[in-house]
Amino acid sequence: MNNNPLLHPFNTAPFSKIENKHFLPAISKLIEETKAEIDTITSNTEEPSFKNTVEALENTGEQLDRATSIFFNLNSAETNDEIQKLAQEISPMLTEFSNDMLLNEALFERIKTVYNQKDTLKLSGEQQMLLDKKYKAFSRNGANLSEEKKSKLRKIDTELSKLSLTFGENILAETNKFELHITDEKDLSGLPEGVLEAAAQTAEEKGKEGWVFTLDYPSYVPFLTYADNRKLRKKMAIAFGAKGFHNDKLDNQQNVLQIATLRHKRANLLGYKSHAHFVLEERMAETLEKVKLFLTELLEKAKPAAKREFEELTAFAKELDSIDHLEKWDGAYYSEKLKQKLFNLDDEKLKPYFELKNVINGVFTVAEKLYGLHFEEVQNIDKYHADVKTYEVKDDEGELVAIFYADFHPRAGKRNGAWMTSYKPQQMKDGKNERPHISIVCNFTKPTASKPSLLTFNEVTTLFHEFGHALHGMLANTHYPSLSGTSVYWDFVELPSQILENWCYEKETLELFATHYKTGEVIPMEYLEKIKESATFHEGMATLRQLSFGLLDMTWHGSDPSGIKDVKAFEVAAFDDTKLYPDVNENCMSTAFSHIFQGGYSAGYYSYKWAEVLDADAFALFKQEGIFNKKVADRFKGFVLSQGGTVDPMELYIKFRGQKPDPEALLKRAGLLQ
């Protein structure tokens, strides 16, 4: 135990010293230590006060939080069978511990005593928010229930923690299991040279002749976009869409039904009509009715445009290849062809200007111009994989702002997608501003023998998006860790990420970093214009797709799911209003919808669109005053990026913008206003 690195104080995560065998004993011991810290609070004979109860509780379990953040981040970015097995043991332990704390009557009584005196306590705004959040954490999670109901709640929470882990493990296993092995060069027609080189490299790594394509995004997306062979596109698309839907040991249908049903039972137990009602009480949107109205109003605006775009695409495919009925595996292929025809622009022309190294420097330069941040790559910080890059982030005065980790390429132990996470939160501790350790994880095109990593424009916007989240974490400046950085309402958390994507479309930004990886030539003006022109290309269809996911999420979580027997039939009905392509029998979205069944977006997927309204309106101010205007950037940093969850998000937004967000800004940007 003595040589367990997770049990000793550390600053940056000591990855090279940690072995899998350290996690379980360390987390078990740290849970016991945190329980002892809580016992000290409840056995205090002094009258409960903000300092000896609320603040004291906030300061418990710091080492436990750090150890678990390392463990779960590794389970997402560098997992293996042993870590997954450990997660099945550790996750229920942490759920049980969380319930022990939230259902601790003596602790809740002390918090309630302080809460009932809040109007006389002369607390700062941040202290007031901390007290409110701590009180709600207990009252919204069963502290007022009878013993019998508390015991039911514990059982549900333990089951849910195991089910969501299993759901994610199944999807990762499905992704890794499938490969399309091609040996006949004729089957590669249409695929760009860089994609072929990557596929040949994958085949070589797997000890095979020819080319191997996988369900990892940098392999899957170009195949669907460029491969002329319709049968093989169909094979890839069906494999991708059938993850967790094979009626085998990796099937997620029962997991989905159980997760949805248990969430509903949990909400009922706590006095809420549905899981969505429970979740939305602590969101900017507030109610299920408001979310449904928001999604429906957007649907009314987007649907006519989407239908028009789909009809144009169908006519184009018929004219080009005599395709009578567009299928899902045709969408990306013919969209790309039509985009090339309309704008004479395709990703293969753009990719040479988006070398990953240059895009990273570009996003750093944007952060420097807006917020005075300076990034220096350092080699003295421990990493969990050789691919990871580590940086010290400093301000104009040379003071440390954050440690930043970036992990860019796919591998077997990493789940699909892109995300931002944290290894250490920002907080004020013993009079010192403890700075955060922030990480972004992506799955971008790997370098090959002849080419560096060249990004598609979509990957460029993904990098800016995740970096926007990272800035929210890095620039945090609050007292308490649970209110710091991205600890905000879920439908506000996407504002810093989505607003940063806007800079990718601006000439002033692209000229900073978009240079040809061979010649150093700055991206031509005509390409810049075409990127802007094509920004609203098929925006109606893209909006409809996002709305379909938001509506599916709300259909799963907005009412009692216990009567659902057939996941697929339920999903088809939920998609009825947003459907463009014919349904594919072998496919099911829900069984691989990790955002809502594994991540934190249950009853929250709408928040991407909600935050788009905020980001379009907020960026309109930057456009008006100048995209690198220091005054506007200082206001955004001061009122949004640094405040975390210390103030109600709408209040913060109005302080920054001077008005409530205007939905017209989004519709205008998306070209959906007639």
C-alpha positions in Angstrom: 0.0 0.0 0.0 2.8 2.4 0.9 4.2 2.4 -2.6 0.8 3.0 -4.2 1.3 6.3 -6.2 -2.4 7.2 -6.0 -2.2 7.4 -2.2 0.5 10.0 -2.1 0.1 13.7 -2.9 0.9 14.4 -6.5 0.6 17.4 -8.8 0.4 16.1 -12.4 -1.0 12.6 -12.7 1.9 10.1 -12.2 0.9 7.8 -15.1 4.2 6.0 -15.5 4.1 4.9 -11.8 0.5 3.7 -11.9 -0.2 0.0 -12.6 -3.7 -1.4 -12.9 -3.2 -3.2 -9.6 -3.0 0.1 -7.8 -6.6 1.3 -8.6 -8.8 -0.9 -6.5 -6.9 -0.8 -3.3 -6.2 3.0 -3.6 -9.9 3.9 -4.4 -11.1 1.6 -1.6 -8.8 3.2 0.9 -9.6 6.8 -0.3 -13.3 6.1 0.1 -12.7 5.1 3.7 -10.6 8.2 4.3 -13.3 10.4 2.7 -15.9 8.7 4.9 -13.8 9.6 8.0 -13.6 13.2 6.8 -17.5 13.2 6.6 -17.7 11.7 10.1 -15.6 14.5 11.4 -18.2 17.0 10.0 -21.2 15.1 11.4 -19.6 14.5 14.9 -18.7 18.2 15.3 -20.5 19.4 18.4 -20.5 23.0 17.3 -23.6 24.5 15.8 -23.7 23.9 12.0 -22.2 26.8 10.0 -21.3 27.5 6.4 -17.6 26.9 7.2 -17.8 23.8 9.4 -20.4 22.0 7.3 -20.9 23.2 3.7 -17.3 24.4 3.0 -15.9 21.4 5.0 -18.0 19.0 2.9 -16.7 20.7 -0.3 -13.2 20.0 0.8 -13.6 16.3 1.4 -12.4 13.6 -0.9 -10.0 15.6 -3.0 -7.5 12.7 -3.4 -10.3 10.3 -4.2 -11.6 12.6 -6.9 -8.1 12.8 -8.5 -7.6 9.0 -8.4 -11.1 8.3 -9.9 -10.6 11.0 -12.6 -7.4 9.2 -13.7 -9.1 5.8 -13.7 -12.2 6.8 -15.7 -10.2 8.9 -18.1 -8.0 5.9 -18.8 -11.1 3.7 -19.2 -12.2 6.0 -22.0 -8.9 6.8 -23.7 -6.6 3.8 -23.1 -8.6 0.9 -21.8 -8.1 -2.8 -21.9 -9.9 -5.9 -20.5 -8.3 -5.5 -17.1 -9.4 -1.8 -16.7 -12.9 -2.7 -18.0 -13.1 -5.5 -15.4 -11.9 -3.1 -12.7 -14.5 -0.5 -13.8 -17.3 -3.0 -13.2 -16.1 -3.3 -9.6 -15.1 0.3 -8.9 -18.1 2.0 -10.4 -20.7 0.3 -8.0 -18.3 1.0 -5.1 -18.3 4.8 -5.9 -22.1 4.7 -6.4 -22.6 3.1 -3.0 -20.2 5.7 -1.4 -22.1 8.6 -3.1 -25.4 7.2 -1.8 -23.9 6.7 1.7 -23.0 10.4 1.7 -26.2 11.8 0.0 -28.5 9.7 2.2 -26.5 10.4 5.4 -29.2 11.9 7.7 -26.9 13.6 10.2 -25.0 15.3 7.4 -28.2 16.4 5.6 -29.6 17.8 8.9 -26.5 20.0 9.3 -26.8 21.2 5.7 -30.5 21.8 6.2 -29.8 23.8 9.3 -27.4 26.1 7.4 -29.8 26.3 4.4 -32.7 27.4 6.6 -30.6 30.3 7.9 -29.2 31.4 4.5 -31.0 34.8 4.4 -29.2 35.8 7.7 -25.7 34.5 6.9 -24.3 37.3 4.8 -22.8 34.9 2.2 -21.1 35.9 -1.0 -22.9 35.1 -4.3 -20.6 32.1 -4.8 -21.1 30.8 -1.2 -24.8 31.1 -1.7 -24.6 29.1 -4.9 -22.5 26.4 -3.2 -25.0 26.1 -0.3 -27.9 25.9 -2.8 -26.2 23.2 -4.9 -25.2 21.1 -1.8 -28.7 21.3 -0.4 -30.2 20.3 -3.8 -27.6 17.5 -4.2 -29.2 15.9 -1.1 -32.9 16.8 -1.5 -32.9 15.8 -5.2 -31.2 12.5 -4.5 -33.3 11.0 -1.8 -32.3 12.6 1.5 -35.9 13.2 2.3 -37.0 9.6 1.5 -38.1 6.9 3.9 -35.6 4.2 4.7 -37.4 1.7 2.5 -37.3 4.1 -0.5 -33.7 5.0 0.2 -32.8 1.3 -0.1 -34.6 1.0 -3.4 -32.8 4.1 -4.7 -29.4 2.6 -3.7 -30.3 -0.6 -5.7 -31.3 1.4 -8.8 -28.1 3.5 -8.7 -25.9 0.5 -8.4 -27.6 -1.3 -11.3 -27.5 1.9 -13.5 -23.7 2.4 -12.9 -23.0 -1.2 -14.1 -25.4 -1.0 -17.1 -24.0 2.1 -18.5 -20.4 0.7 -18.3 -21.6 -2.5 -20.0 -23.3 -0.4 -22.7 -20.0 1.4 -23.5 -17.9 -1.7 -23.3 -20.1 -3.4 -25.9 -19.9 -0.5 -28.3 -16.1 -0.3 -28.1 -15.9 -4.1 -28.6 -18.3 -3.8 -31.7 -16.1 -1.0 -33.1 -12.9 -3.0 -32.7 -14.5 -6.3 -34.0 -15.5 -5.1 -37.5 -13.1 -4.7 -40.4 -13.6 -4.4 -44.1 -10.6 -6.2 -45.7 -10.1 -5.3 -49.4 -7.6 -7.1 -51.7 -9.1 -6.1 -55.1 -7.9 -2.7 -56.2 -11.1 -2.2 -58.2 -13.1 -1.9 -55.0 -11.1 1.2 -54.0 -12.4 3.3 -56.8 -13.1 6.9 -55.7 -11.1 6.8 -52.5 -8.4 9.5 -52.1 -4.8 8.6 -51.9 -4.4 9.6 -48.3 -7.3 7.4 -47.3 -5.8 4.4 -49.2 -2.4 4.9 -47.6 -4.0 4.9 -44.1 -6.0 1.7 -45.0 -2.8 0.0 -46.3 -1.0 1.0 -43.0 -3.9 -0.5 -41.0 -3.7 -3.7 -43.0 0.1 -3.9 -42.4 -0.4 -3.3 -38.7 -2.9 -6.2 -38.7 -0.5 -8.4 -40.7 -2.7 -8.5 -43.8 -2.3 -7.9 -47.5 -4.2 -5.1 -49.2 -6.3 -2.5 -47.4 -8.3 -2.6 -44.1 -11.1 -0.1 -43.2 -12.6 0.1 -39.7 -15.5 1.8 -37.9 -13.1 4.4 -36.4 -14.3 7.8 -37.8 -11.1 8.6 -39.8 -11.5 5.3 -41.7 -15.3 5.1 -41.8 -16.3 8.6 -42.8 -14.0 8.9 -45.9 -15.1 5.5 -47.0 -18.8 6.5 -46.9 -18.0 9.8 -48.5 -15.8 8.7 -51.4 -16.0 5.0 -52.2 -17.7 4.4 -55.6 -18.6 0.8 -54.7 -22.2 1.1 -53.4 -22.3 -2.4 -52.1 -19.3 -1.9 -49.9 -20.6 1.5 -48.7 -23.8 -0.4 -47.7 -21.8 -3.0 -45.9 -19.8 -0.4 -43.9 -22.9 1.7 -43.1 -24.9 -1.3 -41.9 -22.0 -2.4 -39.7 -21.7 1.1 -38.2 -25.5 1.4 -37.6 -25.9 -2.1 -36.2 -23.5 -1.7 -33.2 -25.1 -3.3 -30.2 -28.0 -4.7 -32.3 -27.0 -8.2 -33.2 -28.9 -10.3 -30.6 -25.5 -11.6 -29.4 -23.4 -11.1 -26.3 -22.6 -7.5 -27.3 -26.3 -6.6 -27.8 -27.5 -3.5 -26.1 -31.2 -3.7 -26.5 -31.9 -5.0 -23.0 -29.4 -2.6 -21.6 -31.2 0.4 -23.2 -34.6 -0.8 -21.9 -33.2 -1.4 -18.4 -31.4 1.9 -18.2 -34.5 3.9 -19.4 -36.8 2.0 -17.1 -34.5 2.4 -14.0 -34.1 6.1 -14.7 -37.8 6.5 -14.8 -38.3 4.5 -11.6 -35.7 6.6 -9.9 -37.4 9.8 -11.0 -40.7 8.5 -9.7 -39.2 7.5 -6.4 -37.9 11.1 -6.0 -41.3 12.6 -6.8 -40.8 13.4 -10.5 -43.1 12.5 -13.4 -40.1 11.3 -15.6 -36.4 11.3 -15.8 -36.6 14.3 -18.1 -38.6 16.2 -15.5 -35.9 15.4 -12.9 -33.0 16.4 -15.1 -34.5 19.6 -16.6 -35.3 21.1 -13.2 -31.5 22.0 -13.0 -31.1 23.2 -16.6 -31.6 26.6 -18.4 -34.5 25.1 -20.3 -36.3 24.2 -16.9 -39.1 22.0 -18.2 -39.9 19.2 -20.6 -42.6 21.4 -22.2 -40.1 24.2 -22.9 -37.6 21.7 -24.5 -40.4 20.1 -26.7 -41.5 23.6 -27.8 -38.0 24.6 -28.6 -37.3 21.5 -30.7 -40.7 21.7 -32.4 -40.3 25.3 -33.4 -36.8 24.6 -34.8 -38.3 21.5 -36.6 -40.9 23.7 -38.3 -38.2 26.0 -39.6 -35.7 23.2 -40.7 -38.1 20.6 -42.1 -39.1 22.4 -45.3 -35.4 23.2 -46.1 -34.4 19.6 -45.3 -37.0 18.2 -47.6 -36.0 20.6 -50.4 -32.4 19.6 -50.0 -33.2 15.9 -49.9 -35.3 16.2 -53.1 -32.4 18.0 -54.8 -29.9 15.3 -53.7 -32.3 12.6 -54.9 -32.6 14.2 -58.3 -28.8 14.7 -58.5 -28.1 11.0 -57.7 -30.7 9.9 -60.3 -29.1 12.2 -62.9 -25.6 11.1 -62.1 -25.9 7.3 -61.5 -29.6 6.5 -62.2 -30.2 5.9 -58.5 -34.0 5.7 -57.9 -34.0 5.6 -54.1 -31.4 7.3 -51.9 -30.3 5.1 -49.0 -28.4 6.1 -45.9 -25.1 4.8 -47.4 -25.7 7.2 -50.3 -26.1 10.4 -48.4 -22.5 11.4 -47.7 -21.3 10.2 -51.1 -23.8 12.2 -53.2 -23.7 15.2 -50.9 -19.9 15.4 -51.4 -20.3 15.1 -55.2 -23.0 17.8 -55.2 -20.9 20.0 -53.0 -18.0 19.6 -55.4 -20.3 20.5 -58.3 -21.9 23.6 -56.6 -18.8 25.0 -54.9 -15.9 23.2 -56.7 -14.7 22.3 -53.2 -13.9 19.0 -51.5 -12.0 17.9 -48.4 -9.2 16.5 -50.5 -8.4 20.0 -51.8 -8.6 21.5 -48.3 -6.7 18.8 -46.3 -3.2 19.8 -47.4 -3.9 23.2 -45.8 -4.9 21.6 -42.4 -1.9 19.8 -41.1 -2.7 18.9 -37.5 0.5 20.6 -36.2 -0.6 23.8 -37.9 -4.2 23.6 -36.7 -3.0 23.2 -33.1 -0.8 26.2 -33.5 -3.8 28.0 -35.0 -6.1 27.3 -32.1 -3.3 28.4 -29.7 -2.9 31.6 -31.6 -6.6 32.3 -31.4 -6.5 31.7 -27.7 -3.5 34.1 -27.4 -5.1 36.9 -29.4 -8.4 36.6 -27.5 -7.3 35.7 -24.0 -3.5 36.3 -23.8 -2.7 32.6 -23.4 0.7 31.1 -24.3 1.2 27.4 -24.9 4.6 25.7 -24.5 5.0 22.0 -25.3 6.9 20.3 -22.4 8.4 16.8 -22.1 8.6 16.6 -18.3 5.0 15.8 -17.7 4.0 12.1 -17.4 1.7 10.7 -20.1 -0.5 7.6 -20.4 0.4 7.0 -24.0 3.2 8.1 -26.4 0.7 9.9 -28.6 -0.3 12.4 -25.9 1.2 15.9 -26.1 1.6 18.0 -22.9 1.7 21.8 -22.6 2.2 24.4 -19.9 -0.2 27.3 -20.5 0.8 30.7 -19.2 -0.6 34.2 -19.3 1.0 37.4 -20.5 2.8 37.8 -17.1 4.3 34.3 -17.4 2.0 33.0 -14.6 0.8 29.4 -14.9 -2.8 29.2 -16.1 -3.2 25.4 -16.7 -1.6 22.1 -17.7 -3.0 20.9 -21.0 -3.0 17.4 -22.4 -3.9 16.6 -26.0 -4.5 13.1 -27.4 -5.4 13.1 -31.1 -5.4 9.7 -32.8 -7.6 6.5 -32.7 -6.3 3.3 -31.2 -7.9 0.1 -30.0 -8.2 1.2 -26.3 -9.9 4.5 -27.1 -13.6 5.0 -27.6 -14.9 6.9 -30.7 -15.7 10.6 -30.8 -14.0 13.6 -29.1 -14.2 15.0 -25.6 -12.7 17.3 -23.1 -11.9 16.1 -19.5 -10.0 17.2 -16.4 -7.4 15.6 -14.2 -7.4 18.4 -11.6 -9.9 21.1 -11.0 -9.2 24.8 -10.4 -9.9 26.1 -6.9 -8.7 28.5 -4.2 -7.0 26.5 -1.5 -5.2 27.9 1.5 -5.1 31.3 -0.1 -3.5 29.9 -3.3 -5.2 29.7 -6.7 -4.7 26.0 -7.7 -4.6 25.8 -11.5 -6.4 23.1 -13.5 -5.1 20.2 -15.5 -7.2 19.9 -18.6 -7.2 17.3 -21.4 -8.8 16.9 -24.9 -9.2 13.5 -26.6 -10.0 13.2 -30.3 -9.9 10.6 -33.1 -8.2 12.4 -36.0 -6.6 11.0 -39.2 -3.2 9.4 -38.3 0.0 10.4 -40.1 1.2 7.9 -42.7 4.6 7.0 -44.0 4.4 9.8 -46.6 2.1 12.4 -45.1 1.7 14.1 -41.7 -1.8 14.1 -40.1 -4.0 16.1 -42.5 -7.4 17.1 -41.1 -10.7 17.4 -42.9 -12.5 20.7 -42.3 -14.9 18.8 -40.1 -12.0 17.6 -38.0 -10.7 21.2 -37.8 -14.1 22.4 -36.4 -14.0 19.4 -33.9 -10.6 20.5 -32.6 -11.8 24.1 -32.1 -15.0 22.7 -30.4 -13.1 20.6 -27.9 -10.6 23.4 -27.4 -13.5 25.7 -26.5 -14.4 23.3 -23.7 -10.7 23.2 -22.7 -10.6 27.1 -22.5 -13.7 26.9 -20.2 -11.7 24.6 -17.9 -8.4 26.4 -18.2 -9.7 29.9 -17.6 -11.8 28.9 -14.5 -11.4 31.3 -11.6 -13.6 30.4 -8.7 -13.2 29.4 -5.1 -14.8 26.0 -5.0 -13.9 23.1 -7.3 -17.5 21.8 -7.6 -18.5 25.2 -9.2 -15.4 25.6 -11.3 -14.8 25.4 -15.1 -17.3 23.3 -16.9 -19.4 22.6 -13.8 -22.3 24.5 -15.2 -25.8 23.6 -16.4 -25.6 21.1 -19.2 -27.4 23.3 -21.8 -24.9 26.1 -21.1 -21.7 23.9 -21.2 -21.7 23.8 -25.0 -21.6 27.6 -25.4 -17.8 27.9 -25.0 -17.2 25.0 -27.3 -19.6 25.9 -30.1 -18.8 29.5 -30.2 -15.1 28.8 -30.9 -16.1 26.8 -34.1 -17.2 30.1 -35.6 -13.6 31.3 -35.9 -12.9 28.4 -38.3 -15.0 30.1 -41.0 -13.2 33.5 -40.7 -10.5 34.7 -43.2 -8.6 36.4 -40.3 -8.4 33.1 -38.5 -7.6 30.8 -41.4 -4.8 33.0 -42.6 -3.1 32.4 -39.2 -2.6 28.7 -39.7 -4.1 27.3 -42.9 -0.8 26.8 -45.0 0.0 24.0 -47.4 2.0 21.3 -45.6 4.5 21.0 -48.5 4.8 24.5 -50.0 3.8 26.7 -47.0 1.3 28.6 -49.3 -1.5 30.3 -47.4 -4.9 28.9 -48.2 -6.2 30.6 -51.4 -8.8 33.3 -51.1 -11.2 31.4 -53.4 -11.1 28.4 -51.0 -11.9 30.7 -48.0 -14.9 32.1 -49.9 -16.0 28.6 -50.8 -15.7 27.4 -47.2 -18.0 30.4 -46.1 -20.4 29.8 -49.1 -20.7 26.1 -48.3 -21.1 26.6 -44.6 -24.9 26.4 -44.9 -24.8 23.6 -47.5 -27.4 21.0 -46.4 -27.9 22.8 -43.1 -31.6 21.9 -43.2 -30.7 18.2 -43.3 -28.0 18.6 -40.7 -30.4 20.4 -38.4 -33.1 17.8 -38.9 -30.6 15.1 -38.0 -29.6 16.8 -34.7 -33.3 17.5 -33.9 -34.1 13.8 -34.5 -31.5 12.8 -31.9 -32.8 15.4 -29.4 -36.4 14.2 -29.9 -35.4 10.5 -29.6 -33.6 11.3 -26.3 -36.8 13.1 -25.0 -39.0 10.2 -26.2 -36.9 7.7 -24.2 -36.8 9.9 -21.1 -39.9 12.1 -21.1 -42.5 9.4 -20.2 -42.8 5.9 -18.7 -40.7 3.5 -20.9 -41.7 0.3 -19.0 -44.3 -0.6 -21.7 -41.6 -0.6 -24.5 -40.9 -4.1 -25.7 -39.2 -3.5 -29.0 -36.4 -0.9 -29.0 -36.3 -0.7 -32.8 -40.1 -0.2 -33.3 -40.0 2.5 -30.6 -37.2 4.3 -32.3 -38.8 4.2 -35.7 -41.9 5.8 -34.3 -39.8 8.5 -32.5 -38.0 9.3 -35.8 -41.3 9.5 -37.8 -41.4 13.3 -37.9 -37.8 13.7 -38.9 -37.3 10.9 -41.3 -35.8 11.5 -44.8 -34.0 8.2 -45.8 -35.8 4.8 -45.8 -35.3 2.9 -42.5 -32.6 0.2 -42.5 -34.0 -3.0 -40.8 -30.6 -4.1 -39.5 -29.7 -0.8 -37.9 -30.7 0.8 -34.6 -29.5 4.2 -33.3 -30.5 3.7 -29.6 -28.2 0.6 -29.0 -25.2 2.8 -29.8 -26.4 6.2 -28.6 -23.5 6.5 -26.1 -24.2 10.2 -25.4 -27.5 9.4 -23.6 -26.9 5.8 -22.4 -23.3 6.0 -21.4 -22.3 9.8 -21.3 -24.1 12.6 -19.4 -26.5 13.7 -22.1 -29.7 11.8 -21.0 -32.6 14.2 -21.4 -29.9 16.7 -22.5 -29.1 16.1 -26.1 -31.3 19.1 -27.1 -28.6 21.2 -25.4 -26.4 21.1 -28.5 -29.1 23.1 -30.4 -29.9 25.2 -27.3 -26.3 26.2 -27.1 -26.2 26.9 -30.8 -28.8 29.6 -30.2 -26.5 31.1 -27.6 -23.4 30.8 -29.6 -24.9 32.3 -32.8 -26.2 35.3 -30.8 -22.9 35.7 -28.9 -20.7 35.4 -32.0 -22.9 38.1 -33.7 -21.3 40.5 -31.1 -17.8 39.4 -32.0 -18.7 39.9 -35.7 -20.0 43.3 -35.0 -17.0 44.5 -33.0 -14.2 42.4 -34.6 -13.5 38.7 -34.1 -10.4 39.5 -32.1 -11.8 42.5 -30.3 -10.1 42.5 -26.9 -13.0 44.2 -25.0 -15.6 41.6 -26.2 -13.1 38.8 -25.5 -12.5 40.2 -22.0 -16.2 40.3 -21.4 -16.7 36.7 -22.6 -13.8 35.5 -20.4 -15.0 37.6 -17.4 -18.6 36.7 -17.5 -18.7 33.2 -19.2 -15.3 31.3 -19.2 -14.0 32.2 -15.8 -17.2 32.1 -13.7 -18.0 28.3 -13.9 -21.3 27.6 -12.1 -21.1 30.4 -9.6 -23.9 32.4 -11.2 -27.1 31.5 -13.0 -26.1 31.0 -16.7 -28.8 33.3 -18.1 -27.6 36.0 -15.8 -24.0 35.5 -17.0 -25.1 35.5 -20.6 -27.1 38.8 -20.3 -24.1 40.4 -18.4 -21.9 39.4 -21.4 -24.3 40.2 -24.2 -26.5 42.9 -22.7 -29.6 41.0 -23.8 -31.3 37.6 -23.8 -30.2 35.3 -26.7 -32.1 35.9 -30.0 -33.0 32.6 -31.8 -33.1 34.5 -35.1 -29.3 34.7 -35.1 -29.1 30.9 -35.4 -31.7 30.7 -38.1 -30.0 33.4 -40.1 -26.6 31.8 -39.8 -28.0 28.4 -40.8 -29.7 30.0 -43.9 -33.1 28.7 -42.6 -34.8 32.1 -42.6 -36.9 32.5 -45.8 
